[in-house]
Amino acid sequence: MLLPVNVTLGAVLVALLLAAAGVAAAAHLGRHREILIAGIRAAVQLAVVAVAIRWVVGSVPLLLGFLALMYAVAVRTAGRRMTANTTWWWAGAPIAAGVVPVVAALLLTGLVPVKGIALIPVTGILIGGALTATVLGGRRALDELTARRGEVEAGMALGLLDRDARLEIARPAASDALLPGLDQTRTVGLVTLPGAFVGMLLGGASPVQAGAVQLFVLVALMAVQAVAVSVVLELVARGKVHREARVDVRDQSP
């Protein structure tokens, strides 16, 4: 076992969580409460999943329901990170556009069987990657459009369509969302040994098998994230995802 599940592990986890929150508070980052809540939620959720997964892996309907729950939580999380208004639900489009084709290809080719023990972790990794890319891409695009609103309006004044004017400003910023995945892939084996690789080794797989699985995960994640960023950028450019509160013209009538 890589980490023994005992009182010592619990104490170290608590100390690390308090340290993370303490540093954030001391540096006035404004996220110390979120760090504490996130750590507590993670512990509770993983405990529930650890118990529930025994039943999920043995039933296709439960498996599909669990995957749908993962997707719904990812959409809600990504959407609310981008905007507080009702356009948050559009976050479902980039996540689905990135994850569904990859998972479908894996199932159709037989690389991943329709079994919870294999499908849940693979799909979870891909959904998590799409969530991160959607949040980073969407937030950066929206932030850039807010900060450079004058340039967007200038582009429109020169004859550009609304979508094209927004794309010119938001595209470079949104593309930065791909950097974490690119850096992770570039430095794999040199800087870090990711979880899939280590997990396969601990599970008894050969180094070659572990390397193949990790390579697949990294390449699949890059594909998922590229699609997710492209779709969320298009949604922002078309005004489907925005931060402005839309005013009903009927409310402005005398």
C-alpha angles and dihedrals in degrees: 000000000000093000124017113226102232144113092284091058090049092050093049091049092051091048092050092048092050090047092052092049092044094052091047090050094046091050091047092236091149095227104092095107091047090052092053093046092046092052093049092046091050092053093049095043094048090049091053093045092048089057098039097046091073089069096035096058092057099051128058094205091051089045092054091045091052092050090049089052091051090051094047093051091048092051093049093047095047094043095051091047090058102042142356096216130084094275090079092095090070085078086084091071100062093041093050093041091056101039107035099060093047094048091045091052091050092050095045093050092046094237089125120032124220091258126120094228089064106022098050098057094041094048091043092055091049094046090048091052092048090048092053093046092047093050095046095042095045096045094046092048093048093045091051093049090051095048094044100036091132092059091050091052090047090054091051090049089055090056104267118142115251091251094049094047091052092046092054090057102034102040099076092047095046092050089065087075088076094059099085092054093044093050092047091052094045094051101037110133092012102062104009141015103217125224098259091055095047092043092053092050092049089049091058101261121142119256089251093054091045091050092049092051092047092048090052091050093050095047092044090050092052090052093047094047094046090054093044093051092046093051097045090048090054091049091051092046091052092048094244089124114039142140100226119104105239111229119216110234089221088065089059097052116111 
